[in-house]
Amino acid sequence: MLLGAGALAGSAAVGLATAGAAHADGPPTAWPTRGLGPRDAGTVDAAQFLPVAQMKAWHEQLDSMGMRATGAPVHERYVDQLVSRLKQVGVKHVHTEPVPLDRWSATHWSLEVTGPSGAGPIGTASYIPYSGGTPPGGVEGPLAIVPAGQMPAPGSLAGKVALLRVPVTSTPHSTMESIAYGTYDPQHLIDPAGQYSRPWTGITGLISLLDALPASGAVGAVAVIDLPAAGAHGSYYPYDGVIRTTPGVFVDGPTGRHLEGLATSNVSVRLTLDSATERMVSRNVVGVIEGRSPQTVILNSHTDGPNAVEDNGPNTIVAMCQYLTRLPKASLPRTLVVSLTTGHFYGGIGQKTFAAEHRDSTLRQAVCGVTLEHLGALEWDSQPDGTMALTGRHELGVMFVPENRALVDASLAAIRRAGAGPALVLRPYVPAPGSPNGFGWPGEGTQLWTDGHLPTVNYITGPTYLLNWGIPTTNKCDFVRMRRQAVSFTQMALDLSRVPSQSLATLDLPGL
């Protein structure tokens, strides 16, 4: 388990607005609408935020959409919805900006044993995204195990279907704490001797395996995710947008063990993956809340994702804007720019496009960015009886922050104010030679830092179900906590608007 024993953090919301009938689109009468004054810009009035019921209603609607693959029709409809919501809450100059891409999509996939014994269908957890496709009749070949920890040699799998395990990568909590500026864990839920382990942490290793398959001669791939069926279902990674040539599917842990037994008997399988690639244009969403200064603070999240926790950041930012737009312009020291990007599940293409196209405009005026992802997430994990269940704990939260004292102080204050423990404020650790300090991090905000050279803080959680479609997440989200986080991050954005720009631009803390 990720965390030690402990109960959920207290869920009483400070100044919680009375929740009337919440609506997914039009504003209910319960929305606070009074004009706010300079005092409300100094200290955020939590009672003036959207009620918990509204945030839950938006999340439920997002859950009902299912998989929002980058550029898919359902994703583009959600983009339109966010444009409408931002305008509705008073954000100005709301518009979309094009992001061209080659959209890959899967329509049908299957796996079956064809002989010499035990013929029949095999249940799959999902397809491997961007893994090309098969001819209409599929591909067939002997099932061949790729030993764990090994790369298939060139020619070693000629004509075969590779059976491989998604690498499991665990990070000791002690290692995470060694790169932390600070920790907020008032209930002592982080087990110092524990390991942080999630199926998606093996993405880098999985990419290496998939990239080695063409030279090996494999005609297909079956990747085993070592989780119960409910935990493996709908897995969607890697999502780097690289369209590969070896088609593949995922299976859960029990199915993988069954297939490994069959593979020792020289069993053949047929794998089918019907897919299509089309050139299309997705869209970033940009809007402005004008302040006294043309200098800006960017509020950012991404709009595509497999479920509603991935990502409920945009709706949280809409809720923040409903407060911020009611403040007098004169009480906002800096302008706020809303940037909701596409293409997180296409190698971050939307954020990269925003950074490239706004380098000499928006980013030149920006002093920092605040990226929010996966708020209110609850821990859901495998159990000894082979099921998946909520553990009664919140997911570990992380804020990635460059080595800047003002941003670190603001980040620690934000998670404490929200009561959003357990949480760590971490240094960037993913090598990124183009970034100002040589490192980035695994979150949507990383390209604002690495490509845009903008000092950026990125709040993120990484639950087991983060990259899964078809899994309901309304029961896996604490909306009272999510609302507290929205209030706290609004205070953070306002506080950062008052920090001198030179104090935000300096790397004045020790790096890795």
N, C-alpha and C positions, 0 to 999 in steps of 0.2 A: 504494500500500500504506500501511497505517496506520503501520507501524513500519519502522525501518531494519534492515539486515541483522543477524542474530544468531541464536544457537541458543537452544533452550529453557533456561529457568532450571533449575538443578540440582534433581533430583527426589528426593533422599534425604530421607526423613522422619525427624525427630528422635524417637527413642523409639518407633518404629513397632511397634504390637502385632502379634504373629503372627496372620496371617489364617487362620482355619479355614474350614469350610464356611459361607458367608454365606447368610442367609435373608432373604427379602423381608418376612416377618411375624414368626415366632417367633424368639426370641434363640438363637443358636448358643452352643456352649460356649466359643467364642473371645472372647465379650464379656467385658471386664473387669468384675468385680462386687464386688471387695473394698471395704470401707468406707474412706472417705477422711478425713483429719484436717485440723486447722487449717493445717498446713504446705502442704497441697495446695490450700488456698484462697488462700494467699499467692503461691505459684508453681505454676502448673498442671503436672501430671505428664502429659506427652504419652503415656507408655506406658499410661495408664489410659483412653485414648480408644478408641472403636470402631475396628476395623481397616479398612483401605482397602477390603478385599473387601466389607465390609458396605455401605459408602457407594456402592460401584459397583453392588451388587445392588439397592439401593433406586433408584438412578438408572435402571438397566436396566428395572426394573418400571415406573417412571414413563414412560420412553420408550415402552414397549409400550402404554400407555394412549392415546397419541396426543393429539389436541386435547382439552383440558379447558376448553371454553368455559364462561363463568360460568354456574353453575346447571345445566349439562347433567348428565344422570345419571352419566356417568363422573366428572365433577368432584365431585359430591356423594358418590360412593363413595370418592373419594380423601380427602375431608374426614373421612368415617367412619374411614378407615384411619389418618389422622393423630391423631384422637382416641384410637384404640386404642393407637398407638405412644407417645403422650405418657403415657398411663396406665401402660403397660408399663414405661417407664423411670423411673416414680416421681413424675411431676408430679401435683400435687394439684388438686382442684376443677376438673378439666377438664370443660368444657361448651361447647355451641354457642349462638350468639346469632343471631336471625333478621335477614336482610337482604332485604326485599321488593324485587322488581324485575320489569320486563317483559322476559322473555328472548326475544331474537330468534335464530332459527337458520335455516340454509340446508340444504336437502336435495338439491337438484339445480340445476346451472347449466350452460349451454352457450352457444356462439357459433358461428354459421355464416354463410357468405356465401350470399346468395340470388340475386344477379344484379347486372348483366346478364351477367357472364361469371365464370368461375372458381368456380361454386357448389360448396359443400362445407363440412364442419366445420372449425373453427379451434380448435386446442388452447388451453386456458386454464391459467393458473397457479393461480388461485383465484377466489373471489368476493370482492367488496368487502364487508366486514362492516357490518351495520346499514344496508345500502343498499336497504331496502324489498324489493320483489319485483315480479314480472311476472304478468300473467294466465297461465293454463295454456298458451296457445299462444305465449307470449313477446311481445316488442315488436319491431317491424321498422321500419327507416328507413335513409336514406342515411348512410354513414359520413362524418363531418365532423371534420377535424383542428382541434383547439384549439391555436393556436400557443404554443410554450413561452414562459413568462413573461407570458402574457396571461390575463385573465379573460373568459369569454364574456359578451357584452353581452345584456341582456334581449331575448328574441325572436330572437336570432341563430341558434339551433339548433332552431327549431320543427320537430318531427317527425323530428329526426335523432338518430343515435347518436353521441355525442361520443367522439372518440379523443384522449386527452390523455396526457401524460407525467407520471409522479410526479416532482415537483420534486426535484432533487438539491441538497442543502445540505451544504456542506463548511465545516469550521471549521479554520483554521490552528492547528497545535500551539502556535505562539507566542501566539495569543489565549488558548488554554486555560491556558498557563503564566502568562499575565498575571493571571489570576484565581485562581491556585493559592497556597495557603499553603506548599506544599512538594511535592517530587517524590521518588519512590523509583524509580530507574532504574539499578541498579548495572551493567547490561550495556550501557548507552547505546543502548537500542533505539529510543527516541523520536527521530525525525528532526526536528530543529528547523525544517527548511524544508518539512516534510510537511503533509498535510491529513488531518483526521479526517473521513471520509466513509462513511456507511452508508445504505442505502436508506430505513430508517425515520426518518432525520433530516429527511425531507421531509414528515412527517405533517402539520405545521401548514399547509404550502402545499397539500397534497392536500385537507385539510378545506375550505380556502377555495374551491378549485375545485369540490368536490362541493356545497358550499352555494350556489354560484352557478348550478348546473345547472337547478334548477326554474324560475327566472325566465327562463332562456335558452330554455325550451321543449323541451330534449332529452328523448327518451323513454328513453334508456339511456346508459351510459358504459362505455368500455373504457379502462382505465388501464394504461400501459406501464411496467413496472419494468425499468430498463436493466441487467439481469443475465442470464447464461445461464439456461437452463431450470431447472437444478438449484437455482440461487440464488433464483429468483423463486417457485418452487413453494411453495404453501401460505401465501403472504403473508397476514397477518391484521392489517390496520390500515386506517383509524383504529379505535380501540377506545374511543371516548369514550361509548358507550352511546346516542348520539343516532340514533334510527331515522329515516333519510332516505327520500325518496320517489322518487329516481331510481336504478333498479337498475343494478348495475355488476359487472364482472368485471375481473380482472387478467390480463395476458399478459406473457410475458418479452420481453427485448430483441429477439432475432431475429424473433419473431412480430410485435412492434410495428412493426419496420421493414417487414416484409412488408405489414402492414395499411396503413401510411402510403402505400406504393406503390399499393395498391388504391384508397385513398380518392381519389387524383387522377383515377381513372377513373369516379367517381360510382357506386361499388359500394354496394349495399345489404346490410345484415346483419340477422340475427335474433338477439336476445339473450334467453335464458330464465334466470330465477332464481326457483326455487320456495322460498319461505320461510314461516315462521310466527312469530307472536308470542304468547306466553302469559304470564299473570301467575303468578309463582311466588315461592318464598322460598328463597334461598340462605342460607349460614350462615358466620359467623365462628367461629373456635375460640379459646378463652381458657383458660389454666391458670395455676397459681401454684406457685412454689418459695419457701417461706417462709424469711425471714431474721429477724435480730434486730429490725429496724426495719420499721414499716409503710410507710416510704418505699420506692419501687419503681424498678427499671430495667426497661424493656420490651424484650423480644426479639421482633422482628417480621419477617414475610415474608408473601407472598401465595400462595394455593393454586391459582388458576386459571392457565392458560397453554397455549400451542400445542405446547410440547415440554418435555423434561426439564431443559434448562438454564434455561428460563423456566417453572417456577422450581424450582431445587434448594435454595433457601433453607430451606423448611420441614424437609426431612430433615436438613439441616445443623444446624438448631436442635434437632431431636430428639436428634442425636448430642451436642450441647453439653449438653442436659438430662440425658443419661445420666451425664455426669460431675458436673454441678452438684447433682443430687438426692442424690448419695452423700456430699456434704459435710455436716458437722454444721451445724445451723441456727445455732448460736452463732458459727460462723466466717463466716457471710454477713452483712455489715453491713446490707444492704438486701434486701428481698424482690424476687424476679424474677417478672415477669409475662410469660407467653408469649402472643402475639397473632398468630394466623395468619388473615389476612383474605381474604375473597372479593372479587370484583368489581374487581380490578385492570384487567380487560379489559371493564369496564363503567363507565369514567370514574372509577375509584377509589371506587366506591360503598361497598365494604366498609370501607375505611379511614375514609371520611367518616362512615359510620354509627357506627363505633367511637369516633371523636373526639367526635361529638355526644352519644352515649349515656353516655360515660364521663367527660364534662367535669367533673362534680361528684363523681366517685368515684375511679376508677383514675387519671385524669390529674391530679387534685388532689394525689394522693400521689406521682406520678411525678416523678423528677428528670431523667431523660433516656431516650431510646430508641435502640436499635441495630437498624437494618433491614439485612438481608442478602439479596442477590439475585445469581443467575447466577455462582456460584462455579466456579473451575477452568476457565473457558472458554478454548478454544484458537481462534486466528484461522483462518478459512476464507474464502477470497476467490477472485475470478475470476482466471483465468490467460490469458496471451496466446493460447492455443490455443482459447479459448472454453469452457473447463471451469471447474468450481469445485474447489478443493483446499485441504487444510491447508497453511499456509505454514511450519510449524515454529516458530511463535512463539505466545506467550500473548497473549490479548486485553488491551488497555489497561484497567486497572482504575481506578475513580474512587471516592473517598469524598467525598460532599457533606457539608459541615459548616457550620453557622452560625458567626458571627464570635465564637467562644468559645475562649479559649486552652486550657482543660483538654481540651475535646473534640478540638481540632486536634492537640494533643500526643499524646492517646491514639490517634487515628487514624493518625498517622504511625508511632507505635510499633507498631501492630497490623500494618500492611502490611510493615514492615521485619522484624518478628519472624517473620512467615509466609513471608518470602522471596517476596512476591507482587508482584514488579515485572514490567513497568513499571506504575507507578501514580501518580496525582495526587490530592492532597487539595485539593478545590475549594470556593470560595465558592458559595452558591446564586446562580443567575443568571437564572432564569425569573421574569418579573414576577408577583407574587402580592400584590396590595394588602392582603389580609387577614392576611398573615404578620407576625411581629414586626419584621422588617427590610425588608418589601416584596418579598421574593424567595422562590422555592421552587426545585425542581429536578425533572428527569424521572425520578422513582423512586417506589416504593411508600411510602417513609417521608415523602414531602413533606407529606402531609396531617396527619401527626402534628405537624409543625412549623407549617404554614400554618393548619390548622383547629384543632388541639389546643394550639398554642403550647407544644409540648414540645420542648426542645432535643434534636435527633435527628441521629445520624450514619447515613449510608446508603451501604453498599458496593454497587457495581453495575458490571457490564460490559455492553457493547453490541455483541456480535458480529453479523456480517452475517445469521446465521440466527436471530437472537433472536426474531423475530415470525413464524416459519414453522412450520406444522404439516406432518406427513408427512415430516419430515427427521430421520433418526436422529442423536442427539447423544451417544451413549455414546462414540463415537470422537472426539468433539470436546471431551472433558472430561478434565482431568488430575486424577485422584482422589487422588493423593499430595499434590498442591498443595491440593486441596479439604480434605483432612484437616488439613494444616498450618494452613489458614485457620480451620477450626473450632476448633483448639486455641488459636490466637492471639486469635480473637474471644471465646473463653471467658475468657482472661486479661484482655482489654479490659473485658468486662462486670464481672468481679470488681474490677478496678482502679477503674472508674467508681463502683462501690458504695462506695468509700472516699473519694471526692472530696466535700468539703463542698458542700451543695446550693446555697449562694450562689455558689460558684465556677462551677457549671454553668449558672446562670440569667443570668449577666451577658454582654452582648455587649461584650467588651473588646478586640476586634481591629478594624482598619480594614475597612469594608465596600467595596462596589464604588464 
